[in-house]
Amino acid sequence: MPDLEVDLVDQFICPPCVDKHPELSLRTTWKRRCLYGLEHKNPQSADSCHKPARGAFSKYCSDECGVKYMRLRIELWADKGGDKNKLWESVKGAQKREGTVVSAKLAQEARADAPSDKYTIPGLVKPEKTRKDRELEGLHAKLDEVVKKRDAEKEEMDLVLWREKVTGLAIRRSDSIEECGWDQRLCFGDEEVAEFGTSVLESYESGQSDGDAMQVDAEGEWWCQGKKKCDRHVGWQKLRLAEVQFEKEMKEQALLKLTTRERKIRTRIEDILDPHARVSATCNSVHTTPQKATTLPSTNGQPKPKAPVHADSSKKGKKKR
């Protein structure tokens, strides 16, 4: 086996094994070779590519070989009388996901026969939406998603702020009395906060709980009436306050990320709709920026003269004896 073909071997079966088991149809399998190597002027030479292609992803082993193969095809086409300039004029306006394979020869014939104002390239399928419209549509979809997430984070942030306020009120109340002061309403869920949140704050303002609407125990008391250092709720002030502050910081970071992302998307949309607006605004701000004065101090209306420069700098600073 030549050394150049070693990389193309997929599964090697030695010839003695093939001869020993003819009923198994054993054979060596090969990988598909790079198309640039197959279409080379001398495919068996060392100058051509002998590497395997990238399977279903590409007919070439690399992007470089793909570029070389297309250059080879263009050179062969030019040798047969093709015009590279006309070919370039046919494809230079193609953009990503909008490129169309057309024949430069057919396009030239159609241009000669059809009127100049109604000419269309044969086989060219124009997109239903322009690139600008597609990009704007994608940006608006991303913007709607970000806004929806930000609104949800704001609602959760309101719940965190409610818990922070109630925690502070409960801590101040516990400091003013000789009881534990743990408030069971600090464990309210989202639905309970939405339903009873206002009445909880009013209970602290009035100094008593709303026993009619929110009783959970036999006595109708929300606050723990145990001793100051209750064994059941020991250290609840610090623990609860730390939990609320941590949750608040996490929500603030999430809101900051979403707000920054929303600002970038809106800026991108504005740049697409009016690409010259921000450039002109930046130029105006630069022109209106005041410049620092560079005038030298003057004496009696005349510029201050510069000190003479002595040739012998070694005498500078010496005292006269």
Number of C-alpha atoms within 10 A of each C-alpha: 5 5 7 14 15 13 13 17 14 13 11 12 13 11 11 8 12 15 11 10 10 10 8 9 8 16 14 12 12 15 16 19 21 25 20 26 24 16 14 16 12 11 14 14 12 10 11 18 21 24 21 22 21 15 13 6 8 13 18 23 22 15 11 10 19 17 13 13 20 12 12 16 13 16 13 12 13 13 10 9 8 15 14 14 8 13 17 11 11 18 14 9 9 12 10 6 8 13 14 14 10 15 13 20 13 13 18 13 12 15 16 11 9 11 10 9 6 7 13 14 16 14 12 12 11 10 9 8 9 11 14 11 13 12 15 18 13 11 16 15 11 15 19 12 12 18 15 13 14 19 13 12 17 16 12 16 19 12 18 19 16 19 23 21 15 19 22 15 15 19 20 13 19 19 12 9 11 13 17 25 26 24 20 12 20 17 11 13 10 13 9 12 18 11 10 15 18 11 15 19 16 13 13 15 11 9 10 13 20 18 14 7 10 16 13 12 9 6 8 14 17 20 18 17 15 15 11 16 14 16 10 11 14 13 13 18 18 11 10 18 17 13 11 18 15 13 16 20 12 13 17 15 11 16 19 13 14 19 15 12 16 19 13 13 18 15 13 16 18 15 14 14 13 11 12 12 11 13 11 11 10 11 10 11 9 10 9 8 8 7 7 6 6 6 7 10 10 10 9 6 7 9 11 11 10 6 6 6 7 9 7 7 8 8 9 8 7 7 6 4 3
